[in-house]
Amino acid sequence: MAALLDDAAITEALGQLPQWRRDGDAIVRTAKLPSFPTAIAVVDRVAVVAEERDHHPDIDIRWRTLHFRCSTHSAGGVTGLDVELAAAIDKAIDTAVDAQAAARS
């Protein structure tokens, strides 16, 4: 089982994840994407990454807005797995936004 991060470690990790914030026993991010298909592309990519890691975020889809919540339920809070997954989610968002911008050019 992954070890829980203490408050200082979570704060330090969030310093490297500026789009994320702590919400109780989880870290969360809201991302507004340029289109619904782009939002779904992000969810598809995050699904692949989550399956590869066997660690899954909670995802709420509201048209072009995605809400991500990362917490290791079996550990009862935020672990290194959540921080790594958050970074992968950031990468998926950046990649999808860049791809849409390139397609428009």
N, C-alpha and C positions, 0 to 999 in steps of 0.2 A: 504494500500500500504506500502511496506517495505521502510524504510528510507535509503537514500543514506549515505554511509560511507564517511567521510572526508579523505583527503590525509593521515593524521596521522594514522587513524584507518585502512586504507588499508595497509599502510606500516607495521603496527603492525601485522595485520592478515597474511601478506605475510611472516613475520618472523616465523610463525608456519607452513607455506606451502612452504618449500624450493624449490620445483620443479615448482612453479608458479611464474609468473611475471605480472606486470601491463602492459597493452597495451591500452592506451587511457581510454575509459570508461568501460573496462573489465579486468578480470584477465585471463591469458592464460597458458596452459601447453601443451608441446609436449611429448608424451611417445612413445618410440620404444619398441615394444613387441617382444618376441622371435619367434613368428610365426603368420601367418594370423589368424588361428583359435583362438589363444589366444587373439589377438586384437579384434576379433568379440565377444568373450566371455566378454571382458571388456565392449564393447559397449552394449551388452545385459544387463549386470548388471547395468550399468549406466542408461539405459532406464527404468528399474524397479524402481530404486531409484528416478529418475526424476519424474516419474509418481506418485509415492507415495507422493512426496513433491509438486507436481504441479508446478515444476520449472525446466526448461529444458536448458541444455547447447547447444551451437552450437558444432557439432562434424564433423570433416573432417577426413575421413579414406583414407589413402594412403598405401596400402598393410599392412605392420606391424606397420606403424607409425600413431598414432592418435593425432589430434590437438583438444584440448578442449578450448572453450571460454565461460566464464561465465559472464553474465551481466544481470541486471534486466531491461529489455527494458522499462517497464511501469514506472520505476523510473528514467530512463535516466543514469544509471551507476551501480556501484558496491554497493551491499547491503549485509547485513548479510546472506541473502539467498544464495548468490553466494559463500561466504566463506564456509558456511556449505556444499554446493554442491561440492566445490573443495575438501574438506576433504573426502567426500564420494567417489569421483572419485579416489583420492589417494588410498583409501582402496580397491576399486574394482580392481585397477591396481595391487596392492600388492598381493591381494588374487589370482588373475589369474596367476601371475608370480609364486607364491609359489605352486599353484596347478600343473602347468606344470613341475616345477622342481621336485616335489614329484613323478609325473608320470614317469619321466625319471629315477628315482632312483631305 
